[in-house]
Amino acid sequence: MRECSRVRRSCPRVQTRAAAYRTLDIDGWASCRDAVRMHLADLLVAAALFGVVAAAALTVLQEGLQGYTIGASRAESQQSGRVALERLAGEIRVAGLGRRPATFAAISVAEPTRIVLHSDLDGDGVIIGAGETITWHLAGKTLRRDAGGGAQPIIDGVRSFSLEYLDALGRPVSTPADIRTVIITLATESVFDVPRAPVTVFSTRARLRNR
């Protein structure tokens, strides 16, 4: 009892609350080092604060991840679209390559989303060799190229693809034999399901050099 009295005199806070709150120490005596018990209200406040902080952190992480995903999809879309456009334009420019005078058509099919090109690569005057007939066409959201080995995918995620044909005077024309310039317009987007996915539009003109 004397020890308890000394503790209570040295710890007035413990003395006032000793009757209401009993320590859980195994010795059963109150001590200045005893922690104040936590109430349900304290737990609720702590849980609420933790929820607010966690929600804010999660929002920041989601915004950062979404920004990275959009940036990566934009870079992928631009790179793929540029490669496809340059390849198609290059093959249109060399279409009709062969002996002079020409005995075959440089372009045999000229449709808004399909074009068939011919070149006499081996110079035998006959268009039957590998790679001498090339077809480009849009199938769904995939731009495909067929050079004799089947329609191979060149780029996915094509939102739109259009071909316009002009004659030597720059007038619109639909007859393949009169075509001298092809205007290519290609719009690409990410192949992944990305919210607010960016759309990249490419456009160029390709002049037939062999006609």
NUNU-84082 format. One record per residue: x, y, z of N, C-alpha, C in turn. Coordinates in Angstrom, 2 decimals. Layout:
BEGIN
X | Y | Z | X | Y | Z | X | Y | Z .
...
//
This chain:
BEGIN
0.82 | -1.20 | 0.00 | 0.00 | 0.00 | 0.00 | 0.86 | 1.26 | 0.00 .
1.97 | 1.24 | 0.67 | 2.84 | 2.40 | 0.66 | 3.38 | 2.65 | -0.74 .
3.73 | 1.55 | -1.46 | 4.24 | 1.72 | -2.83 | 3.18 | 2.32 | -3.73 .
1.96 | 1.83 | -3.56 | 0.86 | 2.37 | -4.37 | 0.64 | 3.84 | -4.06 .
0.74 | 4.24 | -2.81 | 0.55 | 5.64 | -2.42 | 1.61 | 6.50 | -3.04 .
2.87 | 6.00 | -3.05 | 3.94 | 6.79 | -3.66 | 3.69 | 6.97 | -5.16 .
3.22 | 5.90 | -5.83 | 2.95 | 6.00 | -7.25 | 1.85 | 6.99 | -7.53 .
0.80 | 6.96 | -6.72 | -0.32 | 7.87 | -6.94 | 0.06 | 9.30 | -6.65 .
0.94 | 9.55 | -5.63 | 1.35 | 10.92 | -5.37 | 2.25 | 11.46 | -6.48 .
3.07 | 10.60 | -7.06 | 3.97 | 11.03 | -8.13 | 3.26 | 11.11 | -9.48 .
2.13 | 10.45 | -9.60 | 1.39 | 10.44 | -10.86 | -0.03 | 10.87 | -10.61 .
-0.31 | 12.15 | -10.56 | -1.68 | 12.60 | -10.28 | -2.65 | 12.18 | -11.37 .
-2.20 | 12.08 | -12.63 | -3.11 | 11.68 | -13.71 | -3.58 | 10.25 | -13.50 .
-2.67 | 9.39 | -13.09 | -3.05 | 8.02 | -12.80 | -3.97 | 7.96 | -11.60 .
-3.71 | 8.85 | -10.60 | -4.53 | 8.85 | -9.39 | -5.97 | 9.20 | -9.71 .
-6.21 | 10.15 | -10.61 | -7.59 | 10.55 | -10.90 | -8.32 | 9.52 | -11.73 .
-7.58 | 8.74 | -12.53 | -8.24 | 7.79 | -13.41 | -8.11 | 6.35 | -12.96 .
-7.48 | 6.13 | -11.84 | -7.24 | 4.75 | -11.41 | -8.54 | 4.03 | -11.11 .
-9.51 | 4.76 | -10.61 | -10.77 | 4.11 | -10.25 | -11.55 | 3.69 | -11.50 .
-11.44 | 4.50 | -12.56 | -12.23 | 4.20 | -13.76 | -11.53 | 3.23 | -14.69 .
-10.21 | 3.33 | -14.74 | -9.45 | 2.48 | -15.64 | -8.42 | 1.70 | -14.85 .
-8.49 | 0.43 | -14.87 | -7.52 | -0.43 | -14.19 | -6.47 | -0.89 | -15.18 .
-5.24 | -0.88 | -14.79 | -4.17 | -1.29 | -15.67 | -4.24 | -2.78 | -15.96 .
-3.64 | -3.15 | -17.10 | -3.58 | -4.55 | -17.47 | -2.24 | -5.18 | -17.12 .
-1.39 | -4.42 | -16.37 | -0.12 | -4.98 | -15.95 | -0.36 | -6.19 | -15.07 .
0.53 | -7.15 | -15.20 | 0.33 | -8.38 | -14.42 | 0.54 | -8.15 | -12.94 .
1.24 | -7.02 | -12.58 | 1.41 | -6.76 | -11.15 | 0.18 | -6.10 | -10.54 .
-0.71 | -5.60 | -11.44 | -1.97 | -5.05 | -10.96 | -1.87 | -3.65 | -10.42 .
-0.72 | -3.03 | -10.41 | -0.57 | -1.70 | -9.86 | -0.49 | -0.67 | -10.97 .
-1.01 | 0.51 | -10.71 | -0.96 | 1.61 | -11.67 | 0.46 | 2.12 | -11.80 .
0.81 | 2.59 | -13.00 | 2.17 | 3.08 | -13.24 | 2.11 | 4.25 | -14.20 .
3.11 | 5.15 | -14.07 | 3.18 | 6.29 | -14.99 | 3.42 | 5.85 | -16.43 .
3.98 | 4.64 | -16.59 | 4.27 | 4.14 | -17.92 | 3.10 | 3.42 | -18.56 .
1.99 | 3.29 | -17.87 | 0.83 | 2.63 | -18.43 | 0.24 | 3.48 | -19.55 .
-0.11 | 2.84 | -20.69 | -0.74 | 3.55 | -21.81 | -2.22 | 3.77 | -21.54 .
-2.70 | 4.91 | -22.02 | -4.13 | 5.20 | -21.87 | -4.91 | 4.30 | -22.82 .
-5.97 | 3.75 | -22.37 | -6.75 | 2.84 | -23.19 | -7.39 | 3.58 | -24.37 .
-7.49 | 2.88 | -25.54 | -8.08 | 3.46 | -26.74 | -9.56 | 3.11 | -26.81 .
-10.35 | 4.10 | -27.13 | -11.79 | 3.93 | -27.22 | -12.21 | 3.64 | -28.66 .
-13.44 | 3.24 | -28.85 | -13.97 | 2.96 | -30.18 | -13.96 | 4.21 | -31.05 .
-14.24 | 5.35 | -30.45 | -14.22 | 6.60 | -31.21 | -12.83 | 6.89 | -31.78 .
-11.80 | 6.59 | -30.99 | -10.43 | 6.78 | -31.47 | -10.14 | 5.88 | -32.67 .
-10.59 | 4.63 | -32.58 | -10.38 | 3.69 | -33.69 | -11.10 | 4.16 | -34.96 .
-12.32 | 4.67 | -34.80 | -13.07 | 5.13 | -35.95 | -12.41 | 6.34 | -36.60 .
-11.91 | 7.26 | -35.80 | -11.23 | 8.44 | -36.35 | -9.97 | 8.03 | -37.09 .
-9.19 | 7.11 | -36.49 | -7.97 | 6.64 | -37.14 | -8.27 | 5.93 | -38.45 .
-9.31 | 5.10 | -38.46 | -9.69 | 4.39 | -39.68 | -10.14 | 5.37 | -40.76 .
-10.88 | 6.40 | -40.37 | -11.34 | 7.38 | -41.33 | -10.17 | 8.14 | -41.94 .
-9.22 | 8.56 | -41.11 | -8.05 | 9.26 | -41.61 | -7.23 | 8.38 | -42.55 .
-7.07 | 7.12 | -42.17 | -6.32 | 6.20 | -43.04 | -7.02 | 6.02 | -44.38 .
-8.36 | 5.93 | -44.36 | -9.10 | 5.78 | -45.60 | -8.93 | 6.98 | -46.52 .
-8.94 | 8.19 | -45.94 | -8.78 | 9.39 | -46.76 | -7.39 | 9.43 | -47.39 .
-6.36 | 9.14 | -46.59 | -5.00 | 9.15 | -47.12 | -4.80 | 8.07 | -48.18 .
-5.34 | 6.86 | -47.92 | -5.20 | 5.77 | -48.89 | -5.92 | 6.10 | -50.20 .
-7.12 | 6.69 | -50.11 | -7.85 | 7.06 | -51.32 | -7.09 | 8.10 | -52.13 .
-6.49 | 9.08 | -51.46 | -5.72 | 10.11 | -52.17 | -4.50 | 9.49 | -52.85 .
-3.81 | 8.61 | -52.15 | -2.64 | 7.96 | -52.74 | -3.02 | 7.09 | -53.93 .
-4.14 | 6.38 | -53.81 | -4.58 | 5.53 | -54.92 | -4.96 | 6.36 | -56.13 .
-5.59 | 7.50 | -55.92 | -5.95 | 8.38 | -57.03 | -4.72 | 8.89 | -57.76 .
-3.70 | 9.28 | -56.99 | -2.46 | 9.76 | -57.62 | -1.81 | 8.65 | -58.43 .
-1.77 | 7.44 | -57.89 | -1.16 | 6.32 | -58.61 | -1.94 | 5.98 | -59.88 .
-3.26 | 6.01 | -59.81 | -4.07 | 5.72 | -60.98 | -3.88 | 6.76 | -62.07 .
-3.80 | 8.03 | -61.69 | -3.59 | 9.08 | -62.68 | -2.23 | 8.93 | -63.35 .
-1.22 | 8.59 | -62.55 | 0.10 | 8.38 | -63.13 | 0.14 | 7.20 | -64.09 .
-0.51 | 6.09 | -63.70 | -0.55 | 4.92 | -64.56 | -1.33 | 5.20 | -65.84 .
-2.42 | 5.92 | -65.73 | -3.22 | 6.24 | -66.91 | -2.43 | 7.16 | -67.86 .
-1.71 | 8.12 | -67.29 | -0.89 | 8.99 | -68.13 | 0.20 | 8.22 | -68.86 .
0.82 | 7.28 | -68.16 | 1.85 | 6.46 | -68.82 | 1.25 | 5.60 | -69.93 .
0.08 | 5.01 | -69.66 | -0.55 | 4.16 | -70.66 | -0.93 | 4.94 | -71.91 .
-1.47 | 6.14 | -71.72 | -1.84 | 6.98 | -72.86 | -0.61 | 7.38 | -73.65 .
0.46 | 7.75 | -72.95 | 1.70 | 8.11 | -73.64 | 2.30 | 6.96 | -74.42 .
2.30 | 5.78 | -73.82 | 2.85 | 4.60 | -74.51 | 2.01 | 4.23 | -75.72 .
0.69 | 4.31 | -75.59 | -0.17 | 3.98 | -76.73 | -0.02 | 5.00 | -77.85 .
0.18 | 6.28 | -77.49 | 0.39 | 7.29 | -78.52 | 1.70 | 7.03 | -79.27 .
2.75 | 6.71 | -78.55 | 4.04 | 6.43 | -79.21 | 3.95 | 5.20 | -80.11 .
3.27 | 4.15 | -79.62 | 3.12 | 2.94 | -80.42 | 2.30 | 3.20 | -81.68 .
1.23 | 3.99 | -81.53 | 0.38 | 4.30 | -82.68 | 1.12 | 5.13 | -83.71 .
1.88 | 6.11 | -83.27 | 2.62 | 6.97 | -84.20 | 3.71 | 6.19 | -84.93 .
4.43 | 5.36 | -84.21 | 5.51 | 4.61 | -84.84 | 4.98 | 3.62 | -85.87 .
3.94 | 2.87 | -85.51 | 3.39 | 1.88 | -86.44 | 2.78 | 2.56 | -87.67 .
2.04 | 3.64 | -87.45 | 1.43 | 4.35 | -88.57 | 2.46 | 4.94 | -89.51 .
3.54 | 5.48 | -88.98 | 4.58 | 6.06 | -89.82 | 5.26 | 4.99 | -90.68 .
5.54 | 3.85 | -90.09 | 6.19 | 2.77 | -90.84 | 5.29 | 2.27 | -91.97 .
4.00 | 2.06 | -91.67 | 3.08 | 1.58 | -92.69 | 2.92 | 2.59 | -93.82 .
2.81 | 3.86 | -93.47 | 2.61 | 4.89 | -94.49 | 3.84 | 4.99 | -95.41 .
5.02 | 4.98 | -94.84 | 6.24 | 5.08 | -95.65 | 6.40 | 3.87 | -96.56 .
6.04 | 2.70 | -96.07 | 6.18 | 1.49 | -96.90 | 5.21 | 1.51 | -98.07 .
3.95 | 1.88 | -97.80 | 2.96 | 1.92 | -98.87 | 3.32 | 2.99 | -99.90 .
3.70 | 4.18 | -99.42 | 4.06 | 5.25 | -100.35 | 5.26 | 4.86 | -101.21 .
6.23 | 4.18 | -100.62 | 7.39 | 3.76 | -101.39 | 7.04 | 2.76 | -102.48 .
6.14 | 1.85 | -102.19 | 5.76 | 0.86 | -103.20 | 4.89 | 1.47 | -104.29 .
4.11 | 2.49 | -103.96 | 3.34 | 3.19 | -104.99 | 4.28 | 3.93 | -105.93 .
5.33 | 4.54 | -105.40 | 6.26 | 5.31 | -106.24 | 6.99 | 4.43 | -107.25 .
7.32 | 3.19 | -106.87 | 8.08 | 2.32 | -107.79 | 7.16 | 1.43 | -108.62 .
5.84 | 1.55 | -108.44 | 4.92 | 0.74 | -109.24 | 5.09 | 1.08 | -110.72 .
5.01 | 0.06 | -111.57 | 5.19 | 0.25 | -113.00 | 6.63 | 0.10 | -113.45 .
7.52 | -0.27 | -112.52 | 8.92 | -0.46 | -112.88 | 9.06 | -1.63 | -113.85 .
9.82 | -1.44 | -114.92 | 10.02 | -2.51 | -115.90 | 10.52 | -1.96 | -117.22 .
10.41 | -2.76 | -118.24 | 10.89 | -2.39 | -119.57 | 10.08 | -1.23 | -120.16 .
10.73 | -0.55 | -121.09 | 10.07 | 0.51 | -121.84 | 9.95 | 0.10 | -123.30 .
8.83 | 0.35 | -123.93 | 7.61 | 0.92 | -123.37 | 6.90 | -0.08 | -122.45 .
6.11 | 0.45 | -121.55 | 5.42 | -0.40 | -120.57 | 4.38 | -1.27 | -121.25 .
4.35 | -2.51 | -120.84 | 3.38 | -3.47 | -121.39 | 2.37 | -3.93 | -120.36 .
2.37 | -3.31 | -119.19 | 1.44 | -3.71 | -118.12 | 1.04 | -2.46 | -117.35 .
-0.03 | -2.59 | -116.59 | -0.54 | -1.46 | -115.80 | 0.20 | -1.38 | -114.47 .
0.55 | -0.18 | -114.06 | 1.19 | 0.00 | -112.76 | 0.20 | -0.24 | -111.63 .
-1.05 | 0.16 | -111.85 | -2.12 | -0.03 | -110.87 | -3.28 | -0.69 | -111.59 .
-3.73 | -1.82 | -111.08 | -4.85 | -2.52 | -111.72 | -6.15 | -2.36 | -110.95 .
-6.08 | -2.13 | -109.66 | -7.27 | -1.92 | -108.83 | -7.04 | -0.67 | -108.01 .
-7.99 | 0.27 | -108.09 | -7.89 | 1.53 | -107.35 | -9.22 | 1.77 | -106.65 .
-9.29 | 1.32 | -105.41 | -10.49 | 1.49 | -104.60 | -10.18 | 2.36 | -103.38 .
-11.20 | 2.86 | -102.70 | -10.93 | 3.75 | -101.55 | -10.11 | 3.12 | -100.44 .
-10.21 | 1.81 | -100.24 | -9.44 | 1.16 | -99.19 | -8.65 | -0.04 | -99.71 .
-8.45 | -0.09 | -101.02 | -7.72 | -1.22 | -101.62 | -7.02 | -0.77 | -102.89 .
-5.76 | -1.20 | -103.03 | -4.99 | -0.86 | -104.21 | -4.11 | -2.05 | -104.57 .
-3.99 | -2.33 | -105.86 | -3.16 | -3.43 | -106.36 | -2.09 | -2.83 | -107.27 .
-0.82 | -3.08 | -106.93 | 0.32 | -2.51 | -107.64 | 1.08 | -3.61 | -108.39 .
1.67 | -3.22 | -109.52 | 2.45 | -4.17 | -110.32 | 3.80 | -3.56 | -110.67 .
4.82 | -4.42 | -110.67 | 6.16 | -4.03 | -111.08 | 6.86 | -5.24 | -111.71 .
7.62 | -4.98 | -112.75 | 8.39 | -6.05 | -113.40 | 9.80 | -6.03 | -112.80 .
9.97 | -6.70 | -111.66 | 11.23 | -6.63 | -110.94 | 12.36 | -7.37 | -111.65 .
12.05 | -8.46 | -112.34 | 13.11 | -9.23 | -113.01 | 13.29 | -8.85 | -114.47 .
12.46 | -7.95 | -114.98 | 12.62 | -7.44 | -116.33 | 12.30 | -8.40 | -117.45 .
11.47 | -9.42 | -117.16 | 11.13 | -10.38 | -118.21 | 9.87 | -10.01 | -118.96 .
9.26 | -8.90 | -118.60 | 8.06 | -8.44 | -119.28 | 6.78 | -9.12 | -118.84 .
6.87 | -10.04 | -117.86 | 5.69 | -10.77 | -117.37 | 5.58 | -10.55 | -115.86 .
4.36 | -10.23 | -115.41 | 4.14 | -9.96 | -113.99 | 3.66 | -11.25 | -113.32 .
4.60 | -12.13 | -113.04 | 4.24 | -13.38 | -112.36 | 5.20 | -13.71 | -111.23 .
6.28 | -12.97 | -111.12 | 7.29 | -13.28 | -110.11 | 6.85 | -12.88 | -108.72 .
7.60 | -13.39 | -107.74 | 7.31 | -13.07 | -106.34 | 7.53 | -11.58 | -106.08 .
6.56 | -10.94 | -105.46 | 6.66 | -9.53 | -105.13 | 6.36 | -8.59 | -106.26 .
5.98 | -9.11 | -107.44 | 5.68 | -8.23 | -108.57 | 4.24 | -7.73 | -108.56 .
3.38 | -8.37 | -107.80 | 2.01 | -7.90 | -107.59 | 1.79 | -7.76 | -106.09 .
1.47 | -6.56 | -105.67 | 1.29 | -6.27 | -104.25 | -0.08 | -5.66 | -104.04 .
-0.80 | -6.20 | -103.08 | -2.14 | -5.71 | -102.74 | -2.14 | -5.16 | -101.32 .
-2.62 | -3.95 | -101.17 | -2.83 | -3.34 | -99.85 | -4.33 | -3.16 | -99.67 .
-4.84 | -3.57 | -98.52 | -6.26 | -3.37 | -98.25 | -6.51 | -3.35 | -96.74 .
-7.62 | -2.74 | -96.38 | -8.02 | -2.64 | -94.98 | -9.03 | -3.72 | -94.68 .
-8.74 | -4.54 | -93.65 | -9.65 | -5.60 | -93.20 | -9.97 | -5.37 | -91.74 .
-11.17 | -4.85 | -91.48 | -11.52 | -4.50 | -90.11 | -10.70 | -3.33 | -89.63 .
-9.89 | -3.54 | -88.59 | -8.98 | -2.52 | -88.10 | -7.52 | -2.86 | -88.38 .
-7.30 | -3.74 | -89.34 | -5.95 | -4.18 | -89.69 | -5.64 | -3.85 | -91.13 .
-4.54 | -3.17 | -91.36 | -4.07 | -2.89 | -92.71 | -3.16 | -4.04 | -93.14 .
-3.50 | -4.69 | -94.24 | -2.80 | -5.89 | -94.68 | -2.12 | -5.67 | -96.03 .
-1.05 | -6.44 | -96.22 | -0.26 | -6.39 | -97.47 | -0.05 | -7.82 | -97.96 .
-0.38 | -8.03 | -99.24 | -0.24 | -9.35 | -99.85 | 0.69 | -9.23 | -101.05 .
1.87 | -9.85 | -100.93 | 2.84 | -9.84 | -102.02 | 3.02 | -11.22 | -102.62 .
2.01 | -12.09 | -102.45 | 2.05 | -13.43 | -102.99 | 2.12 | -14.52 | -101.95 .
2.37 | -14.14 | -100.71 | 2.44 | -15.13 | -99.63 | 1.29 | -15.03 | -98.66 .
0.18 | -14.42 | -99.08 | -0.95 | -14.25 | -98.18 | -0.98 | -12.83 | -97.63 .
-2.17 | -12.44 | -97.20 | -2.35 | -11.08 | -96.67 | -1.77 | -11.00 | -95.27 .
-0.62 | -10.38 | -95.16 | 0.06 | -10.26 | -93.88 | -0.33 | -8.94 | -93.19 .
-0.56 | -8.98 | -91.87 | -0.90 | -7.73 | -91.17 | 0.31 | -6.81 | -91.07 .
0.10 | -5.55 | -91.42 | 1.17 | -4.55 | -91.32 | 0.99 | -3.70 | -90.08 .
-0.25 | -3.32 | -89.79 | -0.51 | -2.50 | -88.62 | -1.93 | -2.77 | -88.13 .
-2.08 | -2.89 | -86.82 | -3.39 | -3.02 | -86.19 | -3.81 | -1.67 | -85.61 .
-5.06 | -1.60 | -85.19 | -5.55 | -0.36 | -84.59 | -5.79 | 0.75 | -85.60 .
-6.14 | 0.39 | -86.83 | -6.41 | 1.41 | -87.86 | -7.83 | 1.92 | -87.68 .
-7.95 | 3.19 | -87.45 | -9.29 | 3.78 | -87.29 | -9.91 | 4.13 | -88.64 .
-9.09 | 4.59 | -89.56 | -9.58 | 4.87 | -90.91 | -8.41 | 4.82 | -91.89 .
-8.73 | 4.46 | -93.12 | -7.74 | 4.36 | -94.17 | -8.42 | 4.69 | -95.49 .
-7.86 | 5.65 | -96.19 | -8.49 | 6.07 | -97.45 | -7.42 | 6.39 | -98.48 .
-7.78 | 6.14 | -99.74 | -6.91 | 6.40 | -100.88 | -7.65 | 7.27 | -101.87 .
-7.01 | 8.33 | -102.31 | -7.57 | 9.20 | -103.33 | -6.62 | 9.20 | -104.53 .
-7.20 | 9.24 | -105.73 | -6.40 | 9.07 | -106.95 | -6.54 | 10.32 | -107.82 .
-5.38 | 10.80 | -108.33 | -5.34 | 11.99 | -109.19 | -4.64 | 11.65 | -110.49 .
-5.02 | 12.37 | -111.56 | -4.35 | 12.17 | -112.84 | -3.14 | 13.11 | -112.94 .
-2.57 | 13.22 | -114.13 | -1.36 | 14.02 | -114.31 | -1.61 | 15.50 | -114.06 .
-2.86 | 15.95 | -114.19 | -3.20 | 17.36 | -113.97 | -3.72 | 17.62 | -112.55 .
-3.70 | 16.60 | -111.71 | -4.14 | 16.77 | -110.33 | -5.64 | 16.67 | -110.14 .
-6.35 | 16.14 | -111.14 | -7.81 | 16.00 | -111.04 | -8.16 | 14.61 | -110.52 .
-9.23 | 14.50 | -109.73 | -9.65 | 13.18 | -109.24 | -9.99 | 12.26 | -110.39 .
-9.58 | 11.01 | -110.28 | -9.78 | 10.05 | -111.35 | -10.03 | 8.68 | -110.73 .
-10.77 | 7.84 | -111.42 | -11.06 | 6.50 | -110.93 | -10.54 | 5.41 | -111.85 .
-10.10 | 5.77 | -113.06 | -9.56 | 4.79 | -113.99 | -8.10 | 4.48 | -113.63 .
-7.75 | 3.23 | -113.33 | -6.38 | 2.91 | -112.91 | -5.30 | 3.36 | -113.89 .
-5.57 | 3.28 | -115.19 | -4.55 | 3.64 | -116.17 | -4.23 | 5.13 | -116.16 .
-5.13 | 5.97 | -115.66 | -4.92 | 7.42 | -115.65 | -4.30 | 7.92 | -114.34 .
-4.10 | 7.05 | -113.38 | -3.62 | 7.48 | -112.07 | -2.13 | 7.83 | -112.13 .
-1.80 | 9.00 | -111.61 | -0.40 | 9.40 | -111.52 | 0.01 | 9.75 | -110.08 .
-0.95 | 10.07 | -109.24 | -0.67 | 10.43 | -107.85 | -1.72 | 9.78 | -106.96 .
-1.27 | 9.28 | -105.80 | -2.18 | 8.68 | -104.82 | -2.02 | 9.43 | -103.50 .
-3.14 | 9.89 | -102.98 | -3.14 | 10.56 | -101.67 | -3.54 | 9.52 | -100.62 .
-2.67 | 9.30 | -99.66 | -2.90 | 8.29 | -98.62 | -3.21 | 9.00 | -97.31 .
-4.30 | 8.61 | -96.67 | -4.67 | 9.14 | -95.36 | -4.89 | 7.97 | -94.41 .
-4.16 | 7.98 | -93.31 | -4.20 | 6.87 | -92.36 | -4.37 | 7.41 | -90.95 .
-5.37 | 6.92 | -90.24 | -5.61 | 7.30 | -88.84 | -5.48 | 6.06 | -87.97 .
-4.63 | 6.14 | -86.97 | -4.37 | 4.99 | -86.10 | -4.67 | 5.33 | -84.66 .
-4.96 | 4.31 | -83.88 | -5.18 | 4.44 | -82.45 | -4.60 | 3.21 | -81.76 .
-4.57 | 3.25 | -80.44 | -3.98 | 2.14 | -79.70 | -4.83 | 0.88 | -79.87 .
-4.14 | -0.27 | -79.94 | -4.85 | -1.54 | -80.04 | -5.37 | -1.99 | -78.69 .
-4.93 | -1.32 | -77.60 | -5.38 | -1.67 | -76.27 | -6.59 | -0.81 | -75.89 .
-7.33 | -1.30 | -74.92 | -8.51 | -0.58 | -74.45 | -8.07 | 0.50 | -73.47 .
-7.76 | 1.67 | -74.02 | -7.25 | 2.78 | -73.22 | -8.28 | 3.89 | -73.22 .
-8.69 | 4.40 | -72.05 | -9.63 | 5.52 | -72.03 | -8.98 | 6.77 | -72.62 .
-9.76 | 7.50 | -73.37 | -9.26 | 8.71 | -74.05 | -8.04 | 8.40 | -74.90 .
-8.12 | 7.29 | -75.64 | -7.00 | 6.87 | -76.48 | -6.75 | 7.91 | -77.57 .
-5.50 | 8.34 | -77.74 | -5.21 | 9.33 | -78.77 | -5.30 | 8.73 | -80.17 .
-5.72 | 9.56 | -81.12 | -5.80 | 9.16 | -82.52 | -4.77 | 9.96 | -83.30 .
-3.94 | 9.26 | -84.07 | -2.89 | 9.90 | -84.86 | -3.25 | 9.79 | -86.34 .
-3.22 | 10.92 | -87.04 | -3.60 | 10.97 | -88.45 | -2.35 | 11.28 | -89.28 .
-2.11 | 10.45 | -90.29 | -1.00 | 10.66 | -91.24 | -1.58 | 10.87 | -92.63 .
-0.89 | 11.66 | -93.40 | -1.32 | 11.87 | -94.79 | -0.11 | 12.23 | -95.64 .
-0.06 | 11.67 | -96.83 | 1.03 | 11.96 | -97.75 | 0.59 | 11.72 | -99.19 .
1.37 | 12.21 | -100.13 | 1.12 | 12.01 | -101.56 | 2.26 | 11.17 | -102.13 .
1.91 | 10.21 | -102.97 | 2.91 | 9.36 | -103.62 | 2.73 | 9.49 | -105.13 .
3.77 | 9.93 | -105.81 | 3.74 | 10.11 | -107.27 | 4.37 | 8.91 | -107.95 .
3.68 | 8.34 | -108.94 | 4.24 | 7.22 | -109.69 | 5.42 | 7.72 | -110.53 .
6.56 | 7.14 | -110.35 | 7.77 | 7.58 | -111.04 | 7.97 | 6.87 | -112.38 .
7.23 | 5.82 | -112.62 | 7.43 | 5.04 | -113.83 | 6.26 | 5.16 | -114.80 .
5.48 | 6.20 | -114.66 | 4.37 | 6.42 | -115.59 | 4.28 | 7.92 | -115.94 .
//
